[in-house]
Amino acid sequence: MNTDTQSGSFLRALGPLESYAWLIDPISPKHFTITAEVTGSTSVDAWAAALHAVQSRPPLINARVNTDSSQPLHFVYDSSAKIPLRVVRLDKLTDIEQEIKREFSAPFGTGDIPLLRAALLYSDTRCVIIMTSHHSIADGLSLTHFIRDVLDSLAGKVLVTLPLQPTVEDICIKADTPVASINIPTGTSTPVPYTERSLAKLNIFRRRLSPELSSGIRLREKKENTTVHGALAAAFALAFTRTSTSTSTSTSTSTSTSTSTSTSINSNTPVRICTPIDARKFFALDYGLSFSVLFPTYGYDARLTTKFWDLARAVTDDLQPVRTQQGMATVINQFQDFMNNPELNRLINFDKQSCAPDILISNLGVLPFSSQFGELTLESVWGPNVLIGTEGEQTIGVVTLHDTIHLIHTSYKPLPEFLNTAEEILTSVLDEKLPA
């Protein structure tokens, strides 16, 4: 693995998952955004200088992908890389979501360098920074840590260069790694088509749960032998079933032409939930930019599993064995064969049948760093906005900051009131007494 910073030098080959993200992106873009709101006095020049300073920290920011067909895909250092920064006056905006949509709706080109860009919604005492990354070089947690580094730099901290991160396959698979006993993810019976993408069809909604509801979920999940993620997954699975059922009913009884952007969904099938799982936390790695997550998809019959906490525990029971080196190696091995020899049609089928989630819940958890950076305060973080790209998909990005759960909903065919319904379900189940 070469960490030489001479322009044109070989860094390392792309791993199978990175190759998937790179090769499928022109067909179904896998880039994503993380948005942070910051209070405190800054300047546009200071933000630009901080981005420039942090750019030298993780090697993959300064990389391009060599696509010479005679060689395997590999990262090459490129000294010409400079993070693009678009600046908009925050006090002239009425809709931050519109700016997030603008960034998310613009995919990367195969010749773009770097595979990362920034948009700054600026005012003298409050700013919103929207970072967008190609998935071959980063994931939600590593991009969130990149934003942390930018804020550290704004506060005057000098940051050291990070080592080049290994691939997720190198992290998880060792010669002596045993096979784990896990519930192997299963695909759909028929391929789910890709959704039609356009800025006009893209919808993004944000919701900050109250501190009381957020803490209530954390306290109750421990007593119910599940997790916050399990509780959120159960709430959104039930919201999906209820909302899609009411949408289908209202559509079938309507005699007028509907202008709704929501999709018609078969609520009689299990709700497929995709959960990205961080590989680093189990192997004591830092959060330099890299694509180091796996994203298994499991199905849950939210119509038959009427007890909320049973559904939450079912989600946790599926994911817990995967959250080990052995479990991750087992998931990787399931798809290693075709990802090591990627053919575009097989990668498309992976999206449309192996993944094809109804709901993707990317939960970054409780951010493991301070929200104070000198005189600056990190007030909120929203994301990731990301999609596998199949029809009817609803993505929920989750971040917990200041003891408050932040939710952001992304979809080209959103279910109406999806965040509201899930919040109502969570509030309702917390009001129920624990069984004696």
C-alpha positions as CSV (number, residue, x, y, z in Angstrom):
1,M,0.0,0.0,0.0
2,N,1.6,3.2,-1.2
3,T,1.2,6.5,0.7
4,D,3.6,8.5,-1.5
5,T,2.2,11.9,-2.3
6,Q,3.9,12.3,-5.7
7,S,1.3,13.1,-8.3
8,G,0.4,10.0,-10.3
9,S,1.6,7.6,-7.7
10,F,-0.3,4.4,-7.1
11,L,-2.2,4.4,-3.7
12,R,-3.9,1.0,-3.7
13,A,-6.4,-1.1,-5.7
14,L,-10.1,-0.6,-5.1
15,G,-11.7,-3.3,-3.0
16,P,-14.7,-5.2,-4.4
17,L,-17.2,-3.0,-2.5
18,E,-15.4,0.2,-3.7
19,S,-15.4,-1.2,-7.3
20,Y,-19.1,-1.8,-7.0
21,A,-19.7,1.8,-5.9
22,W,-17.5,3.1,-8.8
23,L,-18.9,0.9,-11.6
24,I,-22.6,1.1,-10.7
25,D,-22.5,4.9,-10.1
26,P,-23.1,6.0,-13.7
27,I,-26.2,3.7,-13.8
28,S,-27.5,4.3,-10.3
29,P,-25.6,7.0,-8.4
30,K,-24.5,6.1,-4.9
31,H,-23.1,9.5,-3.8
32,F,-24.4,10.9,-0.5
33,T,-24.6,14.1,1.6
34,I,-24.0,15.0,5.2
35,T,-25.2,18.4,6.4
36,A,-24.1,20.3,9.5
37,E,-25.4,23.5,11.1
38,V,-22.8,25.6,12.9
39,T,-23.1,28.7,15.0
40,G,-20.3,31.2,15.7
41,S,-18.4,33.9,13.8
42,T,-16.6,32.8,10.7
43,S,-15.7,34.0,7.2
44,V,-16.0,32.4,3.8
45,D,-12.2,32.7,3.4
46,A,-11.8,30.8,6.8
47,W,-14.0,28.0,5.6
48,A,-12.1,27.7,2.3
49,A,-8.8,27.7,4.2
50,A,-10.1,25.0,6.5
51,L,-11.2,22.8,3.7
52,H,-7.9,23.2,2.0
53,A,-6.0,22.3,5.2
54,V,-8.1,19.2,5.9
55,Q,-7.8,18.1,2.3
56,S,-4.3,16.9,2.9
57,R,-5.3,14.7,5.9
58,P,-7.1,11.7,4.3
59,P,-5.3,10.4,1.2
60,L,-8.4,9.4,-0.8
61,I,-9.6,13.0,-1.1
62,N,-6.7,13.6,-3.4
63,A,-7.2,10.5,-5.5
64,R,-8.7,9.7,-8.8
65,V,-9.7,6.3,-10.0
66,N,-7.5,4.9,-12.8
67,T,-9.9,3.3,-15.3
68,D,-7.3,1.9,-17.7
69,S,-9.0,-1.3,-18.9
70,S,-5.7,-3.1,-19.0
71,Q,-5.4,-2.8,-15.2
72,P,-7.6,-3.4,-12.2
73,L,-9.3,-0.3,-10.8
74,H,-7.0,1.6,-8.5
75,F,-6.6,4.9,-6.7
76,V,-3.9,7.3,-8.0
77,Y,-2.8,10.4,-6.2
78,D,-3.5,13.6,-8.1
79,S,-2.0,16.8,-6.9
80,S,-4.5,18.9,-8.9
81,A,-7.4,17.9,-6.7
82,K,-9.1,20.8,-5.0
83,I,-12.4,20.5,-3.1
84,P,-15.0,22.7,-5.0
85,L,-16.8,25.1,-2.7
86,R,-20.2,26.7,-3.7
87,V,-21.2,29.6,-1.4
88,V,-24.8,30.9,-0.9
89,R,-25.9,33.6,1.5
90,L,-27.9,31.9,4.2
91,D,-30.0,34.9,5.0
92,K,-31.4,34.9,1.4
93,L,-32.6,31.3,1.7
94,T,-36.0,30.2,2.9
95,D,-35.5,26.4,2.4
96,I,-32.3,24.6,3.5
97,E,-33.8,21.4,2.2
98,Q,-33.8,22.8,-1.3
99,E,-30.0,23.3,-1.2
100,I,-29.5,19.8,0.2
101,K,-31.7,18.5,-2.7
102,R,-29.6,20.5,-5.2
103,E,-26.4,18.9,-3.9
104,F,-27.8,15.4,-3.7
105,S,-29.4,15.5,-7.1
106,A,-26.0,16.2,-8.8
107,P,-24.0,13.0,-9.4
108,F,-20.3,12.8,-9.9
109,G,-18.7,12.3,-13.3
110,T,-16.1,9.7,-13.9
111,G,-13.5,12.4,-14.5
112,D,-14.3,14.5,-11.4
113,I,-11.4,15.2,-9.1
114,P,-11.8,15.1,-6.1
115,L,-14.7,12.9,-5.5
116,L,-15.9,15.3,-2.8
117,R,-17.5,18.7,-2.9
118,A,-18.8,21.3,-0.5
119,A,-21.6,23.8,-0.4
120,L,-21.6,26.6,2.3
121,L,-24.8,28.4,3.2
122,Y,-23.1,31.3,4.9
123,S,-24.0,34.1,7.3
124,D,-21.7,36.0,9.7
125,T,-22.8,34.0,12.8
126,R,-24.5,30.9,11.5
127,C,-23.5,28.5,8.6
128,V,-24.7,25.3,7.1
129,I,-22.1,23.1,5.4
130,I,-23.3,20.4,3.0
131,M,-20.7,17.8,2.1
132,T,-21.3,15.4,-0.8
133,S,-19.1,12.4,-1.5
134,H,-18.8,9.6,-4.0
135,H,-19.3,6.4,-2.1
136,S,-16.1,4.8,-3.4
137,I,-14.0,7.0,-1.1
138,A,-16.2,7.5,1.9
139,D,-19.2,6.6,4.0
140,G,-21.5,8.5,6.3
141,L,-19.4,8.2,9.5
142,S,-16.1,9.1,7.8
143,L,-17.6,12.1,6.1
144,T,-19.1,13.3,9.4
145,H,-15.6,13.0,10.9
146,F,-14.3,15.0,8.0
147,I,-16.7,17.8,8.9
148,R,-15.4,17.5,12.5
149,D,-11.9,18.0,11.1
150,V,-12.9,21.1,9.2
151,L,-14.4,22.6,12.4
152,D,-11.2,21.7,14.3
153,S,-9.2,23.5,11.6
154,L,-11.5,26.5,11.8
155,A,-10.9,26.6,15.6
156,G,-7.1,26.7,14.9
157,K,-6.2,23.0,15.5
158,V,-3.4,21.6,13.5
159,L,-4.3,18.1,12.2
160,V,-1.8,15.4,11.3
161,T,-2.1,13.3,8.1
162,L,-4.0,10.1,8.4
163,P,-2.9,6.8,7.0
164,L,-4.5,5.3,3.9
165,Q,-7.4,3.1,5.1
166,P,-7.6,-0.5,4.0
167,T,-10.6,-1.9,2.2
168,V,-13.5,-3.3,4.2
169,E,-12.7,-6.7,2.8
170,D,-9.1,-6.5,4.1
171,I,-10.5,-5.3,7.5
172,C,-13.0,-8.2,7.9
173,I,-11.5,-11.2,6.1
174,K,-8.4,-12.9,7.4
175,A,-7.0,-16.3,6.6
176,D,-8.3,-17.7,9.9
177,T,-11.7,-16.0,10.0
178,P,-14.3,-18.6,10.7
179,V,-17.7,-18.6,9.1
180,A,-20.4,-17.2,11.4
181,S,-23.9,-18.4,11.9
182,I,-26.0,-15.5,10.7
183,N,-29.4,-15.1,9.1
184,I,-28.2,-14.8,5.4
185,P,-30.0,-11.8,3.7
186,T,-32.3,-13.0,0.9
187,G,-33.3,-11.1,-2.2
188,T,-36.6,-10.2,-3.7
189,S,-38.4,-12.8,-5.8
190,T,-38.3,-10.5,-8.9
191,P,-36.0,-7.5,-9.6
192,V,-37.3,-4.1,-8.5
193,P,-36.8,-1.5,-11.2
194,Y,-34.7,1.6,-10.7
195,T,-36.6,4.8,-9.8
196,E,-36.8,7.8,-12.1
197,R,-34.4,10.5,-10.7
198,S,-34.8,14.2,-11.2
199,L,-34.5,17.2,-9.0
200,A,-38.2,17.9,-9.5
201,K,-39.1,14.5,-8.1
202,L,-36.7,14.5,-5.2
203,N,-38.1,15.0,-1.7
204,I,-36.2,15.6,1.5
205,F,-37.8,16.2,4.9
206,R,-36.1,16.7,8.3
207,R,-37.4,16.0,11.8
208,R,-35.7,16.5,15.2
209,L,-37.3,14.3,17.8
210,S,-37.7,16.0,21.2
211,P,-35.0,15.4,23.9
212,E,-37.7,13.7,26.0
213,L,-38.7,11.3,23.2
214,S,-35.1,10.6,22.3
215,S,-34.1,9.8,25.8
216,G,-37.2,7.8,26.3
217,I,-36.3,5.6,23.4
218,R,-32.8,5.0,24.7
219,L,-34.1,4.1,28.2
220,R,-36.8,1.8,27.0
221,E,-34.8,-0.1,24.4
222,K,-32.4,-1.3,27.1
223,K,-35.3,-2.7,29.1
224,E,-36.7,-4.4,26.0
225,N,-33.4,-6.0,25.1
226,T,-33.1,-4.2,21.8
227,T,-31.4,-1.1,20.5
228,V,-32.3,2.4,19.4
229,H,-31.8,1.3,15.8
230,G,-34.2,-1.6,16.4
231,A,-36.8,0.7,17.8
232,L,-36.5,3.1,14.9
233,A,-36.6,0.3,12.3
234,A,-39.8,-1.1,13.9
235,A,-41.4,2.4,13.9
236,F,-40.6,3.0,10.3
237,A,-41.6,-0.6,9.2
238,L,-45.0,0.0,10.9
239,A,-45.3,3.5,9.4
240,F,-44.4,2.0,6.0
241,T,-47.2,-0.6,6.3
242,R,-49.8,1.9,7.6
243,T,-48.9,4.7,5.2
244,S,-48.7,2.5,2.1
245,T,-52.0,0.8,3.0
246,S,-53.8,4.1,3.4
247,T,-52.2,5.4,0.2
248,S,-53.3,2.4,-1.8
249,T,-56.8,2.7,-0.3
250,S,-57.1,6.4,-1.1
251,T,-55.7,5.8,-4.6
252,S,-58.2,3.0,-5.4
253,T,-61.2,4.9,-4.2
254,S,-60.2,8.2,-5.8
255,T,-62.0,9.0,-9.1
256,S,-59.8,12.0,-9.9
257,T,-56.3,12.1,-11.3
258,S,-53.8,12.2,-8.4
259,T,-50.8,14.5,-8.5
260,S,-49.1,12.8,-5.5
261,T,-45.5,11.8,-5.8
262,S,-46.0,8.9,-3.5
263,T,-45.7,5.3,-4.8
264,S,-48.2,2.5,-4.8
265,I,-46.8,-0.2,-2.6
266,N,-47.9,-3.8,-1.9
267,S,-48.3,-3.9,1.9
268,N,-48.9,-7.6,1.8
269,T,-45.2,-8.4,1.4
270,P,-42.5,-8.2,4.1
271,V,-41.0,-4.7,4.6
272,R,-37.4,-4.9,3.4
273,I,-35.0,-2.8,5.6
274,C,-31.4,-2.2,4.6
275,T,-29.0,-1.3,7.5
276,P,-25.5,0.0,6.8
277,I,-23.1,-1.5,9.4
278,D,-19.8,0.2,10.3
279,A,-16.8,-2.2,10.2
280,R,-14.3,0.1,11.9
281,K,-15.7,0.2,15.4
282,F,-15.0,-3.5,15.8
283,F,-11.4,-3.3,14.7
284,A,-10.1,-0.1,16.4
285,L,-9.6,1.8,13.2
286,D,-9.8,5.6,12.8
287,Y,-12.4,7.4,10.7
288,G,-10.3,8.6,7.8
289,L,-12.3,8.7,4.6
290,S,-13.1,5.2,3.3
291,F,-16.1,3.1,2.3
292,S,-16.1,0.7,5.3
293,V,-19.7,-0.4,5.8
294,L,-21.7,-3.4,4.8
295,F,-25.5,-3.0,4.1
296,P,-27.5,-6.2,4.5
297,T,-31.2,-6.1,3.8
298,Y,-33.8,-8.2,5.8
299,G,-37.5,-8.5,5.5
300,Y,-40.1,-8.1,8.3
301,D,-43.8,-8.8,8.1
302,A,-45.0,-5.8,10.0
303,R,-48.7,-6.9,9.4
304,L,-48.3,-10.1,11.4
305,T,-45.7,-8.8,14.0
306,T,-48.2,-6.6,15.7
307,K,-46.2,-6.1,18.9
308,F,-43.8,-3.2,18.4
309,W,-41.0,-4.5,20.7
310,D,-41.1,-8.0,19.1
311,L,-40.4,-6.3,15.8
312,A,-37.6,-4.2,17.2
313,R,-36.0,-7.3,18.7
314,A,-36.3,-9.2,15.4
315,V,-34.3,-6.4,13.7
316,T,-31.7,-6.5,16.4
317,D,-31.4,-10.3,16.4
318,D,-30.8,-10.2,12.6
319,L,-28.1,-7.5,12.9
320,Q,-26.2,-8.5,16.0
321,P,-24.4,-11.5,14.6
322,V,-23.4,-9.5,11.6
323,R,-21.7,-6.9,13.8
324,T,-18.7,-9.1,14.4
325,Q,-15.6,-9.8,12.2
326,Q,-16.9,-13.3,11.5
327,G,-20.4,-12.1,10.7
328,M,-19.1,-9.4,8.3
329,A,-16.8,-11.8,6.6
330,T,-19.7,-14.2,6.1
331,V,-21.8,-11.4,4.5
332,I,-18.9,-10.3,2.3
333,N,-18.2,-13.9,1.2
334,Q,-21.8,-14.2,0.1
335,F,-21.2,-11.6,-2.6
336,Q,-17.4,-11.8,-3.0
337,D,-17.5,-14.0,-6.1
338,F,-19.3,-11.6,-8.4
339,M,-17.9,-8.4,-6.9
340,N,-14.3,-9.7,-7.5
341,N,-15.3,-10.3,-11.1
342,P,-17.8,-7.4,-11.6
343,E,-20.0,-7.5,-14.6
344,L,-22.4,-4.5,-14.8
345,N,-25.5,-6.6,-15.2
346,R,-24.7,-8.6,-12.1
347,L,-24.1,-5.4,-10.1
348,I,-27.4,-4.0,-11.4
349,N,-29.1,-7.2,-10.2
350,F,-27.4,-6.8,-6.8
351,D,-29.1,-3.4,-6.5
352,K,-32.5,-4.6,-7.9
353,Q,-32.8,-7.9,-6.1
354,S,-30.2,-8.5,-3.3
355,C,-30.7,-4.9,-1.9
356,A,-34.0,-3.4,-3.2
357,P,-35.0,-2.0,0.2
358,D,-38.3,-0.5,1.0
359,I,-36.5,1.4,3.8
360,L,-32.8,2.1,4.2
361,I,-32.0,3.3,7.7
362,S,-28.4,4.7,7.9
363,N,-27.9,5.3,11.6
364,L,-24.7,7.1,12.5
365,G,-25.5,6.8,16.2
366,V,-24.3,9.2,18.9
367,L,-21.6,11.3,17.4
368,P,-18.4,10.4,19.4
369,F,-16.9,13.9,19.6
370,S,-17.6,17.2,21.2
371,S,-19.9,19.7,19.6
372,Q,-17.8,22.6,20.8
373,F,-14.9,23.8,18.6
374,G,-13.4,26.9,20.2
375,E,-16.0,29.6,19.7
376,L,-18.0,27.5,17.2
377,T,-20.8,25.1,18.1
378,L,-22.0,22.2,16.1
379,E,-25.8,22.6,16.5
380,S,-27.1,19.7,14.3
381,V,-26.0,17.1,11.8
382,W,-28.4,15.7,9.2
383,G,-27.7,12.6,7.1
384,P,-26.8,10.6,5.3
385,N,-29.0,11.3,2.2
386,V,-28.3,8.2,0.1
387,L,-30.3,5.8,-2.0
388,I,-29.7,2.3,-3.5
389,G,-32.0,3.8,-6.2
390,T,-34.8,1.2,-6.6
391,E,-38.5,2.1,-7.0
392,G,-40.3,3.2,-3.9
393,E,-37.3,3.4,-1.6
394,Q,-37.5,5.5,1.5
395,T,-34.2,6.4,3.2
396,I,-33.9,7.6,6.7
397,G,-30.6,9.2,7.9
398,V,-30.2,9.2,11.7
399,V,-27.8,11.1,13.9
400,T,-27.9,11.7,17.6
401,L,-26.4,15.0,18.8
402,H,-27.1,17.0,22.0
403,D,-29.1,13.9,23.2
404,T,-31.5,14.5,20.4
405,I,-32.3,12.2,17.5
406,H,-32.1,13.9,14.1
407,L,-34.0,12.2,11.2
408,I,-33.8,13.1,7.5
409,H,-36.0,11.4,4.9
410,T,-35.0,11.1,1.3
411,S,-37.1,9.6,-1.6
412,Y,-38.1,10.2,-5.2
413,K,-41.5,8.7,-4.3
414,P,-42.0,9.6,-0.6
415,L,-44.7,8.1,1.5
416,P,-46.8,11.0,2.9
417,E,-46.3,11.9,6.5
418,F,-43.7,9.1,6.9
419,L,-41.7,10.9,9.6
420,N,-44.8,12.1,11.4
421,T,-46.3,8.6,11.5
422,A,-43.1,7.0,12.8
423,E,-42.8,9.6,15.5
424,E,-46.4,9.1,16.5
425,I,-45.8,5.3,16.8
426,L,-42.7,5.9,18.9
427,T,-44.6,8.2,21.2
428,S,-47.4,5.7,21.5
429,V,-45.3,2.7,22.4
430,L,-43.4,4.7,25.1
431,D,-46.7,5.6,26.7
432,E,-47.4,1.8,27.1
433,K,-46.4,0.3,30.5
434,L,-43.8,-2.4,30.7
435,P,-45.3,-5.9,31.2
436,A,-45.3,-6.9,34.8
